[in-house]
Each structure stands twice: as C-alpha cells, then as structure tokens.
Amino acid sequence: MTNGIVQLKKDRDKSIRAYHPWIFSGAVQVVLHAPQTGDIVDVIDASGKFLGRGFYNNSSSIVVRVHTFEDIPLDEEYFRHRIHAAVEYRKKLGINSNSMRVVNGSGDFIPGLIIDKYGDTLAIQFNSAGLYMRKDIIVKYLVEEFNPSCVYDRTDEKTRAEENINATDQLLYGSENSESLTVMEGDMSFPISVVHGQKTGFYLDLRSVRNRIRTMAKNKSILNLFCYTGSISLTALSAGASSVASVDSSQSVLDMLNAEIEKRGFTEKHRSTCDNAFEFVRKEQELFDIIIVDPPPLCKKKMHVDKSSRAYKDVNMHAFKIAKTGGFVITLCCSHHISMDLFKKIIFAAAKDTCKNVRIAETIGQEPDHPVNVYHPESEYFKGLLLYIE
C-alpha cells in the first residue's frame, strides 16, 4: 500500500530510469495525497508513468529513497528477501573474521540501511526515516537469522536530525553486552565498544589495509596518522614493526590505544601524540618506512570538493617528505564526492610539489562486504593507494 505520489518534473527522470535510488527535491514537480515522512510513495514521470516506489521524507533533501523499480509491495516479505540476499552473499565471501558488514545500504539494494556484525552483536544505522519506522520488521528477521545476544541502534545524531528521526542510541533487542567486544581478524584481536565507538564500533572497511600492513611491517618504522583507536598500529606492532608512531586529535582514543599496547607488551616500540595530524606532519622531522594517511571524510558536500582536494593534497605532500627513500605511503580517502580519478590527480599534484618519484603499487577499494551498487556511484565512498616513494 502506498500513501502518496511524487511526480517528477519533465526531463528530471533520467537518473531514476537508470535505477539511481535517490530523488532530490529539485526534481519534484508535485507531491500528491499529502504523504508524511516515512510513508511509502510511488514515483511517476511527468506523464504519469510509474517509475519506482520508496520512502518519502519531506525533511530531507533526498525526498524519496527508491527501494524498487517494480510495482511490488514494500512489505515485510520484501525486506526479508532483500536482507536474506545480502546475508547469503556474505556467506560466499570466506571472510576470515567474526565481524563484517551484513548490509551495506544501496550496495545491497536497501538504501539507507547499514548492519554490522561483531561476533554475536549486531549494530544498525538507520539512515532513512522510513526504514527506522520499520525497525521492528528488520530486527525480527535479524533475530531469526543470527540469534544475536544484542541488537543496537547506532544511527548518528546528524542523520537523525536530517531524517527527522526522534530517537537516541538504544538497545533494540537482547541484553547489552557491547561494552567489551572483540573483533577477530585471523589471529589478530581488537577490543571495541559498539556503544561508544565511532561509526558502529570499528572500521571494518580497513580490513585489507590491516592485512597489507601485516605483510609489510616487520622491522619497519611506521607512522599512523589519524589513527583513532589504532587497529593499524596494533597490527603493525604484532607483525614485528621496529617502531610505530600513532597520531590522533583525541586523547581519549589514544588512552585506549596506549592501554592496549601496554597490555600486549609493545610500549617501548610505540609513541602516541595527541595532535592535529595535518599540523603534525608539517613539523615532524623523523623519516618513516611506512606512513598511513587516513583522514576522516573531508568532503561531505559536493560544493566542498575544491577545498577538500587542497587538504588531501597538503597532508599527502608532507607525508611524502618524511617517507624514506624506498618507503611506502598508504593514502586513503572516504569521501564519496572525491572519485578515484580525482584522488589520483590530487596525489599527482602532491608528488609533483615534492619532486619525488612516486609509483602506484596498488589501488585499494572497498571490502567485498561493502559492495558498490553500479547504479549508485555514491555508494563507492572508500578508495586508496599504496604508493612507493623514491
């Protein structure tokens, strides 16, 4: 059952005809039957032809998130089918970890829904008011599929405000055991908090970077910029790095990292610095064998691309200057407005200004449990380069 109709302006239906799931307010000619936020609506073209069906939100710049381009109901069975398909896909990946992303939004054709699994705990981000209003359906299926001890809502405050979701972090199912969870990747363990950690508790999208560090770190000096709780630092030390320097602007996360490093007996090989990494890399004099540059998303709006590009260039340029000859820089970008093509151009400009020879040894993309919807390029947010510096 639908509660309204969203009719698009003439010649503003190109993206939905190409199966893009977002309808922006500027493309809308008229909204009929007064749907409310979270209601199911049909999207039609200027002539009245059906184009898709999704959730309406008059508080968001994305007024409709389209879930199907067929005339089928968005009911409990539909969401069970879509989540089941996402789960079955993960079973085929052979990920050597007790933790993974179970649903990756539009990458799994459920725009607005993120579900991460940490052992027997599930953490959800509802980036759509329509999905949040149907959280009971989603949680019901997850309980049947995973039999979790805990299902937690980790929708961030900014998204709640943008989507007009009136809720706070909350336990959706089970008993709270998320204060002391352990993520396992191979023989590596990482303590996390689903309740207090960033995102849903851990950076699952850095799995391949951690695996790469395991193969490269032995007897190497490593600088980890924007380290957060230091999963890469811990990986490097466990893999035999001669020294690791971790830099982050949050003393609280560095305290957590230092406590874990002390517990594992790596204190003498590690130094942590609470500083703005952009400033730190400008004044650092030590040279490093491997430098990880992993800033937070610097470009959250398209209008900020130029400014963000300059920031990415600056931090990478200074990283190149303190990389040893024959060393590596792993540079990452999690801003979907910065394409891989643009990111490479930024790196070219940074290398040119240092007059160093820089090779791209490897391109880094999203983890297979973070799939990209080919019809929705915005779902490809994560990208990186392994660079060899001469």
MOFENDA-V547504 format. One record per residue. OMEGA is omega in whole degrees, -180 to 180 (NA if undefined). Layout:
((OMEGA) (OMEGA))
//
This chain:
((177) (-176) (-179) (-180) (175) (-180) (-178) (175) (177) (179) (176) (-178) (-176) (-175) (-179) (176) (175) (175) (173) (-170) (-177) (171) (-180) (-175) (-178) (-179) (-171) (175) (-178) (175) (-174) (174) (170) (176) (177) (178) (-179) (179) (174) (180) (171) (175) (-180) (178) (-175) (-180) (179) (-179) (179) (179) (-178) (-177) (-179) (-177) (-178) (174) (-179) (178) (-173) (174) (172) (-172) (175) (167) (-174) (-180) (178) (177) (176) (180) (180) (-177) (172) (-176) (-179) (-179) (179) (-177) (173) (-180) (-176) (180) (178) (179) (178) (180) (-180) (177) (-179) (-179) (-178) (-172) (-180) (-179) (-176) (-178) (174) (-175) (180) (171) (-177) (177) (-177) (173) (-177) (174) (174) (176) (172) (-174) (178) (-176) (175) (176) (177) (-179) (176) (-175) (180) (177) (178) (177) (-175) (167) (176) (-179) (180) (179) (180) (178) (180) (180) (179) (-177) (-179) (177) (-177) (-179) (179) (180) (-179) (178) (178) (-175) (-170) (-175) (-175) (173) (-173) (170) (-172) (176) (179) (176) (-175) (-173) (-179) (179) (178) (-180) (-178) (-177) (-179) (177) (-178) (180) (173) (176) (-176) (174) (-178) (-179) (171) (-179) (-174) (176) (-170) (179) (-174) (178) (179) (173) (177) (171) (-172) (179) (178) (177) (-179) (176) (-179) (172) (175) (-177) (-171) (-176) (175) (-175) (177) (178) (-174) (179) (179) (-177) (177) (-175) (-178) (177) (177) (178) (178) (179) (179) (-178) (-172) (-162) (-172) (178) (-179) (172) (-170) (174) (-179) (-179) (-176) (-166) (-173) (-177) (166) (179) (178) (178) (178) (179) (-179) (180) (179) (-180) (174) (177) (179) (177) (177) (173) (-178) (-176) (175) (-179) (-178) (179) (-177) (179) (176) (176) (177) (180) (-179) (179) (180) (179) (177) (180) (-177) (175) (-178) (-171) (-176) (-179) (-172) (168) (178) (-179) (175) (-175) (169) (-175) (177) (179) (-179) (-173) (177) (-173) (-178) (-178) (-178) (175) (-174) (176) (-178) (177) (176) (179) (-174) (-179) (173) (180) (-177) (-175) (-178) (177) (-177) (-178) (-177) (-175) (-177) (-180) (-179) (179) (178) (179) (177) (179) (-175) (-176) (178) (178) (-179) (175) (178) (-176) (-178) (172) (178) (171) (-174) (179) (-177) (168) (172) (-177) (-172) (179) (180) (176) (-174) (177) (176) (-179) (176) (179) (178) (-180) (177) (178) (177) (180) (176) (-179) (179) (180) (-179) (-178) (177) (-178) (177) (173) (-178) (178) (170) (-180) (-176) (171) (-176) (180) (-179) (177) (-180) (175) (172) (-173) (-179) (175) (-176) (178) (-175) (-175) (178) (179) (176) (-175) (-170) (180) (179) (-179) (168) (-172) (176) (-172) (175) (NA))
//
